[in-house]
Amino acid sequence: MIEFHLDGRSGVAPYMQLIQQVRQAMRLGLLAEGDQLPTVKEVVSKVAINPNTVLKAYRELEYEGLVSARQGVGTFITRTLTDESLAAHGPLRDELRDWLARAKAAGLDDDSIEALFTSTFRTPVEETA
């Protein structure tokens, strides 16, 4: 089951952070079709968030066709966002962990690592023939 967290410094609305975390977990294969999301009450108690914010996120996910709410039972994943690239995640994650270790060894703090990654991520990759 997914455990939500909120970053008050991100500038992203809390309900959007919840939506993004569900989508990310689905893409990574951590949430699959039929899995249940935490109840609103569980999210509220763990994240200290307004219940209406959780409901708004869950309604948006339902509108997108990613989840289905079952009255009195809970909210369930109705489809997946994973694809054939899921098999490549493990090796790529290992390489990324190695890169992060090298970045920390080079003296970069978390904010510097994030800035470097984000700026590199947004730079177009040259296609090789």
VENCORDA-V111584 format. One record per backbone hydrogen bond with DSSP energy under -0.5 kcal/mol. NH is the residue of the N-H (numbers start at 1). CO is the residue of the C=O. If there is no record, write none. Layout:
# VENCORDA-V111584
nh:NH co:CO
nh:NH co:CO
This chain:
# VENCORDA-V111584
nh:4 co:2
nh:8 co:6
nh:10 co:7
nh:17 co:13
nh:18 co:14
nh:19 co:15
nh:20 co:16
nh:21 co:17
nh:22 co:18
nh:23 co:19
nh:24 co:20
nh:25 co:21
nh:26 co:22
nh:27 co:23
nh:28 co:24
nh:29 co:26
nh:30 co:25
nh:31 co:25
nh:34 co:77
nh:35 co:32
nh:37 co:75
nh:43 co:39
nh:44 co:40
nh:45 co:41
nh:46 co:42
nh:47 co:43
nh:48 co:44
nh:53 co:50
nh:54 co:50
nh:55 co:51
nh:56 co:52
nh:57 co:53
nh:58 co:54
nh:59 co:55
nh:60 co:56
nh:61 co:57
nh:62 co:58
nh:63 co:59
nh:64 co:60
nh:65 co:62
nh:66 co:61
nh:67 co:61
nh:68 co:76
nh:70 co:74
nh:71 co:69
nh:73 co:70
nh:74 co:70
nh:76 co:68
nh:77 co:35
nh:78 co:66
nh:79 co:66
nh:86 co:83
nh:87 co:84
nh:88 co:85
nh:89 co:85
nh:89 co:86
nh:92 co:88
nh:93 co:89
nh:94 co:90
nh:95 co:91
nh:96 co:92
nh:97 co:93
nh:98 co:94
nh:99 co:95
nh:100 co:96
nh:101 co:97
nh:102 co:98
nh:103 co:99
nh:104 co:100
nh:105 co:101
nh:106 co:102
nh:107 co:104
nh:108 co:103
nh:113 co:109
nh:114 co:110
nh:115 co:111
nh:116 co:112
nh:117 co:113
nh:118 co:114
nh:119 co:115
nh:120 co:116
nh:121 co:117
nh:122 co:118
nh:123 co:120
